């Protein structure tokens, strides 16, 4: 009888174990979205208060729409990769590199 109870408890514990969540978006997609959100934030630099908040919400929604991603999916993926510091650092570094490439391209075009 104790064996049956032990096996039952073991099965219950195995069923309750956390399943590893995997992000839906690739590192490159997350980096591109981050880079675009940074550009949107920079566009509101001169604004303050309600105007800035309202415009940032509009820009945030537009960026996610451009990438065909919901706010929930983006935020969930960020939560998942935030638990993996090396991966998060890689995504942020890649976003920074994208912005630097765009900045250099803009300077060449001037």
N, C-alpha and C positions, 0 to 999 in steps of 0.2 A: 504494500500500500504506500509506503514512504517513497518507493521508487516512482510510482505513478505521480505522486504529488511533486516530487523533485523534477521529473520530466515536464510536468505541466508548468511549473514555475519557470523552468529554463525556457520553454517555448514562449511564455508570456514576456519574459525579459528580452528575448530575441525579437519579438514583434514590436516592442516598445523602443528598440534602439533607433537612434536618428539615422535617417537615410541621407547620404551625402547629396546635397543639391548641386546641380551644375548650372552655370549661367546659360541663358538662351543665346545671348549675343557673343560674338567672337571678341577677342582682345582688340582687334583692329576696329571693329564697329564701335566698341565702347570708347576707344581713343578718339575716333572721328567725332563722336557725339560730344565728348568732353571738350575737344578743340572748338567745335562750333558753339558750345555754350560759353566758352571763355570769350570768344569773339562777340557774342551777344551781350555778355556782361560788360565788355569794354565799350560797346556802343552806348551804354547807359551811364558812362563815367561822370558826365556833367550833371546828371540828374540826382535828385534826393527825394526821400520820403515816399509819399503815395505814388507820385508819377513814376519813380524808378521801379517800385514794387510792381505796379500795374504793367509797365512795359516789359519788365523781366518775365513776368508770367506769360505774356503774349509771345515773347521771343522763345522762352522755354518750350511752350506748346508747339511753336512753328518748327523749331529744331527737331523735336521728337517726331513731328508729322513728316518732315523731310526725310527722316531715316526710317519711316514706317514702324515706329516703336511706340508702345504705350508708356505712359509715365510709370505705371506699376511695374512693367517689365524692366525698364531701365533701373528704377530704384531697387528692385529685387536683385538684379544682377550686381549692382554696386554693393549691396549688403553681402552677397555671396563672396565676391572677390575681395572684399575688405578683410575677410578672415584669412586670406592668403597674401601676406604682405609683399613677398617678392613679385607676385603676379600683379598686384595693385600698383607697385612701383613701376613695373614694366609698362602698364597701360598708361600711367600718367607721363612717363618718359616719352612714350610713343606720341601722345597727344602734344607734348611740348615740341617734339621734333617736327610734327606736322605744321605747327604754328610757325616755327622757325623757317621752314621751307617756304611757306606762304609769304612770310615777311621778306625773305630774300628775293622771291619772285616779284613782289610789289616794288622793291627797290630797283630791280633791273628794268621794270616797265616805266619808271619815272623819267 
